[in-house]
C-alpha cells in the first residue's frame, strides 16, 4: 500500500478517534501537535489502526513510535 494512501487512511482514523473536524497530518506530526492526542486517545488510535489494517502491533513496536511517519512505515512493513 502506498505511503500517501496509508497517511490518508490514518488521517481519517485520527479525525474519528480524536473527534475533530480538521487535521493537518504529515510524517512529522507527533502527539504534541494534536491537542486531543492524549494517552487514552493513543490507545484508541492503536486499536482503530489494528482493526482497519487487520493486524496487531507488538508492545515494543508501539513504544518505538515517535511520529506519524514512524507509524506509516510500521504499517507499510506489515502490509508488504
PDB file of N, CA, C and O in Angstrom:
ATOM      1  N   UNK A   1       0.852  -1.172   0.000  1.00  0.00           N
ATOM      2  CA  UNK A   1       0.000   0.000   0.000  1.00  0.00           C
ATOM      3  C   UNK A   1       0.907   1.248   0.000  1.00  0.00           C
ATOM      4  O   UNK A   1       1.835   1.337   0.804  1.00  0.00           O
ATOM      5  N   UNK A   2       0.643   2.188  -0.883  1.00  0.00           N
ATOM      6  CA  UNK A   2       1.491   3.390  -0.979  1.00  0.00           C
ATOM      7  C   UNK A   2       1.472   4.240   0.288  1.00  0.00           C
ATOM      8  O   UNK A   2       0.470   4.299   1.001  1.00  0.00           O
ATOM      9  N   UNK A   3       2.581   4.883   0.549  1.00  0.00           N
ATOM     10  CA  UNK A   3       2.769   5.729   1.725  1.00  0.00           C
ATOM     11  C   UNK A   3       1.647   6.759   1.856  1.00  0.00           C
ATOM     12  O   UNK A   3       1.064   6.905   2.931  1.00  0.00           O
ATOM     13  N   UNK A   4       1.344   7.465   0.783  1.00  0.00           N
ATOM     14  CA  UNK A   4       0.323   8.517   0.822  1.00  0.00           C
ATOM     15  C   UNK A   4      -1.071   7.954   1.117  1.00  0.00           C
ATOM     16  O   UNK A   4      -1.885   8.610   1.767  1.00  0.00           O
ATOM     17  N   UNK A   5      -1.338   6.749   0.639  1.00  0.00           N
ATOM     18  CA  UNK A   5      -2.631   6.112   0.908  1.00  0.00           C
ATOM     19  C   UNK A   5      -2.758   5.792   2.392  1.00  0.00           C
ATOM     20  O   UNK A   5      -3.803   6.025   2.999  1.00  0.00           O
ATOM     21  N   UNK A   6      -1.696   5.262   2.966  1.00  0.00           N
ATOM     22  CA  UNK A   6      -1.700   4.949   4.399  1.00  0.00           C
ATOM     23  C   UNK A   6      -1.872   6.230   5.211  1.00  0.00           C
ATOM     24  O   UNK A   6      -2.636   6.258   6.176  1.00  0.00           O
ATOM     25  N   UNK A   7      -1.162   7.289   4.822  1.00  0.00           N
ATOM     26  CA  UNK A   7      -1.269   8.564   5.527  1.00  0.00           C
ATOM     27  C   UNK A   7      -2.700   9.100   5.471  1.00  0.00           C
ATOM     28  O   UNK A   7      -3.214   9.614   6.464  1.00  0.00           O
ATOM     29  N   UNK A   8      -3.338   8.979   4.313  1.00  0.00           N
ATOM     30  CA  UNK A   8      -4.730   9.432   4.168  1.00  0.00           C
ATOM     31  C   UNK A   8      -5.668   8.600   5.037  1.00  0.00           C
ATOM     32  O   UNK A   8      -6.577   9.144   5.663  1.00  0.00           O
ATOM     33  N   UNK A   9      -5.454   7.286   5.080  1.00  0.00           N
ATOM     34  CA  UNK A   9      -6.273   6.413   5.927  1.00  0.00           C
ATOM     35  C   UNK A   9      -6.087   6.776   7.402  1.00  0.00           C
ATOM     36  O   UNK A   9      -7.055   6.824   8.161  1.00  0.00           O
ATOM     37  N   UNK A  10      -4.837   7.033   7.801  1.00  0.00           N
ATOM     38  CA  UNK A  10      -4.563   7.413   9.190  1.00  0.00           C
ATOM     39  C   UNK A  10      -5.249   8.728   9.539  1.00  0.00           C
ATOM     40  O   UNK A  10      -5.764   8.892  10.645  1.00  0.00           O
ATOM     41  N   UNK A  11      -5.255   9.649   8.608  1.00  0.00           N
ATOM     42  CA  UNK A  11      -5.914  10.935   8.845  1.00  0.00           C
ATOM     43  C   UNK A  11      -7.396  10.715   9.154  1.00  0.00           C
ATOM     44  O   UNK A  11      -7.930  11.295  10.099  1.00  0.00           O
ATOM     45  N   UNK A  12      -8.052   9.880   8.356  1.00  0.00           N
ATOM     46  CA  UNK A  12      -9.476   9.603   8.585  1.00  0.00           C
ATOM     47  C   UNK A  12      -9.701   8.925   9.931  1.00  0.00           C
ATOM     48  O   UNK A  12     -10.650   9.254  10.643  1.00  0.00           O
ATOM     49  N   UNK A  13      -8.838   7.985  10.280  1.00  0.00           N
ATOM     50  CA  UNK A  13      -8.942   7.292  11.569  1.00  0.00           C
ATOM     51  C   UNK A  13      -8.763   8.289  12.706  1.00  0.00           C
ATOM     52  O   UNK A  13      -9.513   8.269  13.682  1.00  0.00           O
ATOM     53  N   UNK A  14      -7.766   9.161  12.576  1.00  0.00           N
ATOM     54  CA  UNK A  14      -7.487  10.134  13.633  1.00  0.00           C
ATOM     55  C   UNK A  14      -8.617  11.141  13.791  1.00  0.00           C
ATOM     56  O   UNK A  14      -8.959  11.513  14.913  1.00  0.00           O
ATOM     57  N   UNK A  15      -9.194  11.582  12.697  1.00  0.00           N
ATOM     58  CA  UNK A  15     -10.327  12.500  12.785  1.00  0.00           C
ATOM     59  C   UNK A  15     -11.444  11.876  13.608  1.00  0.00           C
ATOM     60  O   UNK A  15     -12.080  12.550  14.419  1.00  0.00           O
ATOM     61  N   UNK A  16     -11.676  10.598  13.398  1.00  0.00           N
ATOM     62  CA  UNK A  16     -12.727   9.887  14.136  1.00  0.00           C
ATOM     63  C   UNK A  16     -12.335   9.667  15.597  1.00  0.00           C
ATOM     64  O   UNK A  16     -13.116   9.965  16.501  1.00  0.00           O
ATOM     65  N   UNK A  17     -11.137   9.150  15.827  1.00  0.00           N
ATOM     66  CA  UNK A  17     -10.690   8.828  17.189  1.00  0.00           C
ATOM     67  C   UNK A  17     -10.591  10.084  18.056  1.00  0.00           C
ATOM     68  O   UNK A  17     -10.996  10.079  19.219  1.00  0.00           O
ATOM     69  N   UNK A  18     -10.047  11.160  17.480  1.00  0.00           N
ATOM     70  CA  UNK A  18      -9.864  12.388  18.248  1.00  0.00           C
ATOM     71  C   UNK A  18     -11.108  13.273  18.233  1.00  0.00           C
ATOM     72  O   UNK A  18     -11.151  14.303  18.906  1.00  0.00           O
ATOM     73  N   UNK A  19     -12.126  12.864  17.456  1.00  0.00           N
ATOM     74  CA  UNK A  19     -13.384  13.596  17.349  1.00  0.00           C
ATOM     75  C   UNK A  19     -13.154  15.066  16.979  1.00  0.00           C
ATOM     76  O   UNK A  19     -13.630  15.982  17.649  1.00  0.00           O
ATOM     77  N   UNK A  20     -12.406  15.251  15.888  1.00  0.00           N
ATOM     78  CA  UNK A  20     -12.131  16.589  15.379  1.00  0.00           C
ATOM     79  C   UNK A  20     -12.528  16.656  13.909  1.00  0.00           C
ATOM     80  O   UNK A  20     -12.710  15.631  13.252  1.00  0.00           O
ATOM     81  N   UNK A  21     -12.659  17.877  13.408  1.00  0.00           N
ATOM     82  CA  UNK A  21     -13.106  18.071  12.030  1.00  0.00           C
ATOM     83  C   UNK A  21     -11.964  18.276  11.044  1.00  0.00           C
ATOM     84  O   UNK A  21     -12.106  17.976   9.859  1.00  0.00           O
ATOM     85  N   UNK A  22     -10.827  18.786  11.525  1.00  0.00           N
ATOM     86  CA  UNK A  22      -9.707  19.062  10.633  1.00  0.00           C
ATOM     87  C   UNK A  22      -8.411  18.619  11.281  1.00  0.00           C
ATOM     88  O   UNK A  22      -8.251  18.673  12.500  1.00  0.00           O
ATOM     89  N   UNK A  23      -7.483  18.175  10.430  1.00  0.00           N
ATOM     90  CA  UNK A  23      -6.183  17.726  10.912  1.00  0.00           C
ATOM     91  C   UNK A  23      -5.180  17.815   9.779  1.00  0.00           C
ATOM     92  O   UNK A  23      -5.344  17.173   8.741  1.00  0.00           O
ATOM     93  N   UNK A  24      -4.140  18.611   9.978  1.00  0.00           N
ATOM     94  CA  UNK A  24      -3.052  18.698   9.013  1.00  0.00           C
ATOM     95  C   UNK A  24      -2.036  17.637   9.407  1.00  0.00           C
ATOM     96  O   UNK A  24      -1.242  17.840  10.326  1.00  0.00           O
ATOM     97  N   UNK A  25      -2.063  16.517   8.719  1.00  0.00           N
ATOM     98  CA  UNK A  25      -1.250  15.361   9.091  1.00  0.00           C
ATOM     99  C   UNK A  25      -0.082  15.195   8.136  1.00  0.00           C
ATOM    100  O   UNK A  25      -0.264  15.138   6.920  1.00  0.00           O
ATOM    101  N   UNK A  26       1.121  15.118   8.694  1.00  0.00           N
ATOM    102  CA  UNK A  26       2.331  14.868   7.911  1.00  0.00           C
ATOM    103  C   UNK A  26       3.135  13.772   8.599  1.00  0.00           C
ATOM    104  O   UNK A  26       2.785  13.334   9.695  1.00  0.00           O
ATOM    105  N   UNK A  27       4.197  13.337   7.965  1.00  0.00           N
ATOM    106  CA  UNK A  27       5.072  12.335   8.576  1.00  0.00           C
ATOM    107  C   UNK A  27       5.686  12.845   9.881  1.00  0.00           C
ATOM    108  O   UNK A  27       6.007  12.057  10.770  1.00  0.00           O
ATOM    109  N   UNK A  28       5.846  14.150   9.990  1.00  0.00           N
ATOM    110  CA  UNK A  28       6.496  14.733  11.170  1.00  0.00           C
ATOM    111  C   UNK A  28       5.534  15.006  12.322  1.00  0.00           C
ATOM    112  O   UNK A  28       5.974  15.407  13.399  1.00  0.00           O
ATOM    113  N   UNK A  29       4.236  14.797  12.123  1.00  0.00           N
ATOM    114  CA  UNK A  29       3.249  15.054  13.174  1.00  0.00           C
ATOM    115  C   UNK A  29       3.501  14.143  14.376  1.00  0.00           C
ATOM    116  O   UNK A  29       3.757  12.948  14.227  1.00  0.00           O
ATOM    117  N   UNK A  30       3.422  14.737  15.574  1.00  0.00           N
ATOM    118  CA  UNK A  30       3.558  13.978  16.815  1.00  0.00           C
ATOM    119  C   UNK A  30       2.340  14.240  17.695  1.00  0.00           C
ATOM    120  O   UNK A  30       1.501  15.080  17.370  1.00  0.00           O
ATOM    121  N   UNK A  31       2.247  13.531  18.791  1.00  0.00           N
ATOM    122  CA  UNK A  31       1.139  13.722  19.725  1.00  0.00           C
ATOM    123  C   UNK A  31       1.122  15.150  20.270  1.00  0.00           C
ATOM    124  O   UNK A  31       0.059  15.679  20.590  1.00  0.00           O
ATOM    125  N   UNK A  32       2.276  15.761  20.373  1.00  0.00           N
ATOM    126  CA  UNK A  32       2.348  17.137  20.876  1.00  0.00           C
ATOM    127  C   UNK A  32       1.693  18.133  19.925  1.00  0.00           C
ATOM    128  O   UNK A  32       1.317  19.230  20.339  1.00  0.00           O
ATOM    129  N   UNK A  33       1.553  17.760  18.658  1.00  0.00           N
ATOM    130  CA  UNK A  33       0.978  18.654  17.652  1.00  0.00           C
ATOM    131  C   UNK A  33      -0.551  18.625  17.628  1.00  0.00           C
ATOM    132  O   UNK A  33      -1.181  19.489  17.019  1.00  0.00           O
ATOM    133  N   UNK A  34      -1.146  17.628  18.293  1.00  0.00           N
ATOM    134  CA  UNK A  34      -2.603  17.466  18.256  1.00  0.00           C
ATOM    135  C   UNK A  34      -3.118  17.507  19.699  1.00  0.00           C
ATOM    136  O   UNK A  34      -2.860  16.603  20.493  1.00  0.00           O
ATOM    137  N   UNK A  35      -3.844  18.566  20.013  1.00  0.00           N
ATOM    138  CA  UNK A  35      -4.303  18.789  21.386  1.00  0.00           C
ATOM    139  C   UNK A  35      -5.087  17.601  21.944  1.00  0.00           C
ATOM    140  O   UNK A  35      -4.957  17.270  23.122  1.00  0.00           O
ATOM    141  N   UNK A  36      -5.891  16.967  21.112  1.00  0.00           N
ATOM    142  CA  UNK A  36      -6.753  15.867  21.568  1.00  0.00           C
ATOM    143  C   UNK A  36      -6.016  14.526  21.705  1.00  0.00           C
ATOM    144  O   UNK A  36      -6.611  13.541  22.140  1.00  0.00           O
ATOM    145  N   UNK A  37      -4.749  14.480  21.345  1.00  0.00           N
ATOM    146  CA  UNK A  37      -3.980  13.235  21.350  1.00  0.00           C
ATOM    147  C   UNK A  37      -3.350  13.026  22.722  1.00  0.00           C
ATOM    148  O   UNK A  37      -2.220  13.447  22.968  1.00  0.00           O
ATOM    149  N   UNK A  38      -4.087  12.376  23.605  1.00  0.00           N
ATOM    150  CA  UNK A  38      -3.576  12.059  24.935  1.00  0.00           C
ATOM    151  C   UNK A  38      -3.377  10.547  25.049  1.00  0.00           C
ATOM    152  O   UNK A  38      -3.511   9.827  24.060  1.00  0.00           O
ATOM    153  N   UNK A  39      -3.061  10.072  26.241  1.00  0.00           N
ATOM    154  CA  UNK A  39      -2.743   8.652  26.403  1.00  0.00           C
ATOM    155  C   UNK A  39      -3.941   7.754  26.103  1.00  0.00           C
ATOM    156  O   UNK A  39      -3.778   6.691  25.505  1.00  0.00           O
ATOM    157  N   UNK A  40      -5.129   8.163  26.507  1.00  0.00           N
ATOM    158  CA  UNK A  40      -6.313   7.354  26.245  1.00  0.00           C
ATOM    159  C   UNK A  40      -6.633   7.331  24.747  1.00  0.00           C
ATOM    160  O   UNK A  40      -6.925   6.272  24.191  1.00  0.00           O
ATOM    161  N   UNK A  41      -6.578   8.481  24.104  1.00  0.00           N
ATOM    162  CA  UNK A  41      -6.864   8.505  22.668  1.00  0.00           C
ATOM    163  C   UNK A  41      -5.771   7.774  21.885  1.00  0.00           C
ATOM    164  O   UNK A  41      -6.028   7.267  20.793  1.00  0.00           O
ATOM    165  N   UNK A  42      -4.561   7.717  22.431  1.00  0.00           N
ATOM    166  CA  UNK A  42      -3.488   6.966  21.774  1.00  0.00           C
ATOM    167  C   UNK A  42      -3.826   5.476  21.732  1.00  0.00           C
ATOM    168  O   UNK A  42      -3.632   4.814  20.712  1.00  0.00           O
ATOM    169  N   UNK A  43      -4.328   4.962  22.841  1.00  0.00           N
ATOM    170  CA  UNK A  43      -4.735   3.551  22.889  1.00  0.00           C
ATOM    171  C   UNK A  43      -5.866   3.300  21.896  1.00  0.00           C
ATOM    172  O   UNK A  43      -5.852   2.306  21.171  1.00  0.00           O
ATOM    173  N   UNK A  44      -6.839   4.197  21.866  1.00  0.00           N
ATOM    174  CA  UNK A  44      -7.951   4.058  20.924  1.00  0.00           C
ATOM    175  C   UNK A  44      -7.459   4.134  19.477  1.00  0.00           C
ATOM    176  O   UNK A  44      -7.970   3.432  18.604  1.00  0.00           O
ATOM    177  N   UNK A  45      -6.472   4.983  19.230  1.00  0.00           N
ATOM    178  CA  UNK A  45      -5.893   5.102  17.887  1.00  0.00           C
ATOM    179  C   UNK A  45      -5.229   3.796  17.467  1.00  0.00           C
ATOM    180  O   UNK A  45      -5.449   3.318  16.354  1.00  0.00           O
ATOM    181  N   UNK A  46      -4.427   3.222  18.339  1.00  0.00           N
ATOM    182  CA  UNK A  46      -3.731   1.967  18.034  1.00  0.00           C
ATOM    183  C   UNK A  46      -4.746   0.867  17.725  1.00  0.00           C
ATOM    184  O   UNK A  46      -4.584   0.125  16.756  1.00  0.00           O
ATOM    185  N   UNK A  47      -5.778   0.763  18.535  1.00  0.00           N
ATOM    186  CA  UNK A  47      -6.810  -0.260  18.317  1.00  0.00           C
ATOM    187  C   UNK A  47      -7.515  -0.026  16.976  1.00  0.00           C
ATOM    188  O   UNK A  47      -7.760  -0.975  16.230  1.00  0.00           O
ATOM    189  N   UNK A  48      -7.836   1.216  16.673  1.00  0.00           N
ATOM    190  CA  UNK A  48      -8.516   1.538  15.409  1.00  0.00           C
ATOM    191  C   UNK A  48      -7.636   1.208  14.205  1.00  0.00           C
ATOM    192  O   UNK A  48      -8.127   0.704  13.196  1.00  0.00           O
ATOM    193  N   UNK A  49      -6.349   1.487  14.309  1.00  0.00           N
ATOM    194  CA  UNK A  49      -5.418   1.174  13.214  1.00  0.00           C
ATOM    195  C   UNK A  49      -5.312  -0.336  13.041  1.00  0.00           C
ATOM    196  O   UNK A  49      -5.327  -0.836  11.917  1.00  0.00           O
ATOM    197  N   UNK A  50      -5.206  -1.061  14.148  1.00  0.00           N
ATOM    198  CA  UNK A  50      -5.130  -2.524  14.072  1.00  0.00           C
ATOM    199  C   UNK A  50      -6.373  -3.097  13.400  1.00  0.00           C
ATOM    200  O   UNK A  50      -6.268  -4.002  12.572  1.00  0.00           O
ATOM    201  N   UNK A  51      -7.526  -2.587  13.744  1.00  0.00           N
ATOM    202  CA  UNK A  51      -8.771  -3.071  13.129  1.00  0.00           C
ATOM    203  C   UNK A  51      -8.818  -2.754  11.642  1.00  0.00           C
ATOM    204  O   UNK A  51      -9.179  -3.603  10.827  1.00  0.00           O
ATOM    205  N   UNK A  52      -8.448  -1.521  11.295  1.00  0.00           N
ATOM    206  CA  UNK A  52      -8.526  -1.082   9.905  1.00  0.00           C
ATOM    207  C   UNK A  52      -7.612  -1.906   8.998  1.00  0.00           C
ATOM    208  O   UNK A  52      -8.003  -2.294   7.897  1.00  0.00           O
ATOM    209  N   UNK A  53      -6.391  -2.167   9.471  1.00  0.00           N
ATOM    210  CA  UNK A  53      -5.408  -2.831   8.627  1.00  0.00           C
ATOM    211  C   UNK A  53      -5.314  -4.339   8.870  1.00  0.00           C
ATOM    212  O   UNK A  53      -4.629  -5.039   8.125  1.00  0.00           O
ATOM    213  N   UNK A  54      -5.990  -4.846   9.899  1.00  0.00           N
ATOM    214  CA  UNK A  54      -6.088  -6.285  10.107  1.00  0.00           C
ATOM    215  C   UNK A  54      -4.874  -6.972  10.690  1.00  0.00           C
ATOM    216  O   UNK A  54      -4.580  -8.111  10.328  1.00  0.00           O
ATOM    217  N   UNK A  55      -4.164  -6.309  11.581  1.00  0.00           N
ATOM    218  CA  UNK A  55      -3.043  -6.944  12.273  1.00  0.00           C
ATOM    219  C   UNK A  55      -2.900  -6.342  13.657  1.00  0.00           C
ATOM    220  O   UNK A  55      -3.543  -5.344  13.980  1.00  0.00           O
ATOM    221  N   UNK A  56      -2.049  -6.957  14.478  1.00  0.00           N
ATOM    222  CA  UNK A  56      -1.788  -6.482  15.834  1.00  0.00           C
ATOM    223  C   UNK A  56      -0.348  -5.988  15.924  1.00  0.00           C
ATOM    224  O   UNK A  56       0.564  -6.573  15.340  1.00  0.00           O
ATOM    225  N   UNK A  57      -0.164  -4.908  16.662  1.00  0.00           N
ATOM    226  CA  UNK A  57       1.182  -4.412  16.938  1.00  0.00           C
ATOM    227  C   UNK A  57       1.729  -5.090  18.182  1.00  0.00           C
ATOM    228  O   UNK A  57       0.973  -5.455  19.082  1.00  0.00           O
ATOM    229  N   UNK A  58       3.037  -5.258  18.231  1.00  0.00           N
ATOM    230  CA  UNK A  58       3.711  -5.703  19.452  1.00  0.00           C
ATOM    231  C   UNK A  58       3.892  -4.472  20.336  1.00  0.00           C
ATOM    232  O   UNK A  58       3.984  -3.352  19.832  1.00  0.00           O
ATOM    233  N   UNK A  59       3.943  -4.674  21.640  1.00  0.00           N
ATOM    234  CA  UNK A  59       4.160  -3.547  22.554  1.00  0.00           C
ATOM    235  C   UNK A  59       5.429  -2.787  22.217  1.00  0.00           C
ATOM    236  O   UNK A  59       5.449  -1.557  22.263  1.00  0.00           O
ATOM    237  N   UNK A  60       6.485  -3.507  21.880  1.00  0.00           N
ATOM    238  CA  UNK A  60       7.753  -2.853  21.552  1.00  0.00           C
ATOM    239  C   UNK A  60       7.624  -1.978  20.304  1.00  0.00           C
ATOM    240  O   UNK A  60       8.287  -0.946  20.201  1.00  0.00           O
ATOM    241  N   UNK A  61       6.778  -2.382  19.362  1.00  0.00           N
ATOM    242  CA  UNK A  61       6.558  -1.578  18.166  1.00  0.00           C
ATOM    243  C   UNK A  61       5.834  -0.279  18.518  1.00  0.00           C
ATOM    244  O   UNK A  61       6.190   0.795  18.033  1.00  0.00           O
ATOM    245  N   UNK A  62       4.826  -0.394  19.358  1.00  0.00           N
ATOM    246  CA  UNK A  62       4.057   0.787  19.770  1.00  0.00           C
ATOM    247  C   UNK A  62       4.954   1.760  20.527  1.00  0.00           C
ATOM    248  O   UNK A  62       4.900   2.968  20.300  1.00  0.00           O
ATOM    249  N   UNK A  63       5.773   1.232  21.423  1.00  0.00           N
ATOM    250  CA  UNK A  63       6.654   2.075  22.232  1.00  0.00           C
ATOM    251  C   UNK A  63       7.695   2.792  21.396  1.00  0.00           C
ATOM    252  O   UNK A  63       8.179   3.852  21.794  1.00  0.00           O
ATOM    253  N   UNK A  64       8.053   2.239  20.246  1.00  0.00           N
ATOM    254  CA  UNK A  64       9.097   2.843  19.408  1.00  0.00           C
ATOM    255  C   UNK A  64       8.574   3.981  18.532  1.00  0.00           C
ATOM    256  O   UNK A  64       9.365   4.703  17.925  1.00  0.00           O
ATOM    257  N   UNK A  65       7.263   4.146  18.460  1.00  0.00           N
ATOM    258  CA  UNK A  65       6.685   5.167  17.583  1.00  0.00           C
ATOM    259  C   UNK A  65       6.856   6.565  18.178  1.00  0.00           C
ATOM    260  O   UNK A  65       6.495   6.813  19.328  1.00  0.00           O
ATOM    261  N   UNK A  66       7.409   7.470  17.376  1.00  0.00           N
ATOM    262  CA  UNK A  66       7.591   8.856  17.818  1.00  0.00           C
ATOM    263  C   UNK A  66       6.806   9.832  16.935  1.00  0.00           C
ATOM    264  O   UNK A  66       6.370  10.882  17.407  1.00  0.00           O
ATOM    265  N   UNK A  67       6.626   9.487  15.658  1.00  0.00           N
ATOM    266  CA  UNK A  67       5.940  10.372  14.715  1.00  0.00           C
ATOM    267  C   UNK A  67       4.921   9.581  13.907  1.00  0.00           C
ATOM    268  O   UNK A  67       4.925   8.350  13.916  1.00  0.00           O
ATOM    269  N   UNK A  68       4.057  10.295  13.215  1.00  0.00           N
ATOM    270  CA  UNK A  68       3.108   9.641  12.316  1.00  0.00           C
ATOM    271  C   UNK A  68       3.872   8.897  11.217  1.00  0.00           C
ATOM    272  O   UNK A  68       3.451   7.821  10.791  1.00  0.00           O
ATOM    273  N   UNK A  69       4.973   9.454  10.765  1.00  0.00           N
ATOM    274  CA  UNK A  69       5.788   8.785   9.756  1.00  0.00           C
ATOM    275  C   UNK A  69       6.282   7.424  10.228  1.00  0.00           C
ATOM    276  O   UNK A  69       6.330   6.472   9.448  1.00  0.00           O
ATOM    277  N   UNK A  70       6.649   7.330  11.504  1.00  0.00           N
ATOM    278  CA  UNK A  70       7.055   6.039  12.075  1.00  0.00           C
ATOM    279  C   UNK A  70       5.908   5.044  11.985  1.00  0.00           C
ATOM    280  O   UNK A  70       6.114   3.878  11.650  1.00  0.00           O
ATOM    281  N   UNK A  71       4.700   5.507  12.285  1.00  0.00           N
ATOM    282  CA  UNK A  71       3.526   4.645  12.225  1.00  0.00           C
ATOM    283  C   UNK A  71       3.243   4.209  10.790  1.00  0.00           C
ATOM    284  O   UNK A  71       2.924   3.045  10.544  1.00  0.00           O
ATOM    285  N   UNK A  72       3.358   5.132   9.852  1.00  0.00           N
ATOM    286  CA  UNK A  72       3.138   4.791   8.441  1.00  0.00           C
ATOM    287  C   UNK A  72       4.132   3.727   7.999  1.00  0.00           C
ATOM    288  O   UNK A  72       3.753   2.749   7.354  1.00  0.00           O
ATOM    289  N   UNK A  73       5.399   3.912   8.341  1.00  0.00           N
ATOM    290  CA  UNK A  73       6.425   2.921   7.939  1.00  0.00           C
ATOM    291  C   UNK A  73       6.184   1.560   8.590  1.00  0.00           C
ATOM    292  O   UNK A  73       6.427   0.527   7.966  1.00  0.00           O
ATOM    293  N   UNK A  74       5.715   1.550   9.823  1.00  0.00           N
ATOM    294  CA  UNK A  74       5.403   0.297  10.502  1.00  0.00           C
ATOM    295  C   UNK A  74       4.237  -0.405   9.795  1.00  0.00           C
ATOM    296  O   UNK A  74       4.278  -1.617   9.585  1.00  0.00           O
ATOM    297  N   UNK A  75       3.213   0.347   9.435  1.00  0.00           N
ATOM    298  CA  UNK A  75       2.086  -0.222   8.698  1.00  0.00           C
ATOM    299  C   UNK A  75       2.555  -0.752   7.345  1.00  0.00           C
ATOM    300  O   UNK A  75       2.147  -1.834   6.921  1.00  0.00           O
ATOM    301  N   UNK A  76       3.414   0.015   6.670  1.00  0.00           N
ATOM    302  CA  UNK A  76       3.965  -0.437   5.379  1.00  0.00           C
ATOM    303  C   UNK A  76       4.677  -1.775   5.535  1.00  0.00           C
ATOM    304  O   UNK A  76       4.526  -2.663   4.696  1.00  0.00           O
ATOM    305  N   UNK A  77       5.446  -1.920   6.596  1.00  0.00           N
ATOM    306  CA  UNK A  77       6.199  -3.161   6.790  1.00  0.00           C
ATOM    307  C   UNK A  77       5.288  -4.344   7.065  1.00  0.00           C
ATOM    308  O   UNK A  77       5.627  -5.478   6.727  1.00  0.00           O
ATOM    309  N   UNK A  78       4.145  -4.096   7.668  1.00  0.00           N
ATOM    310  CA  UNK A  78       3.211  -5.182   7.980  1.00  0.00           C
ATOM    311  C   UNK A  78       2.268  -5.512   6.827  1.00  0.00           C
ATOM    312  O   UNK A  78       1.683  -6.595   6.801  1.00  0.00           O
ATOM    313  N   UNK A  79       2.114  -4.594   5.875  1.00  0.00           N
ATOM    314  CA  UNK A  79       1.212  -4.830   4.760  1.00  0.00           C
ATOM    315  C   UNK A  79       1.959  -5.190   3.481  1.00  0.00           C
ATOM    316  O   UNK A  79       1.343  -5.422   2.442  1.00  0.00           O
ATOM    317  N   UNK A  80       3.267  -5.236   3.559  1.00  0.00           N
ATOM    318  CA  UNK A  80       4.083  -5.533   2.361  1.00  0.00           C
ATOM    319  C   UNK A  80       4.024  -7.009   2.010  1.00  0.00           C
ATOM    320  O   UNK A  80       4.645  -7.438   1.038  1.00  0.00           O
TER     321      UNK A  80
END
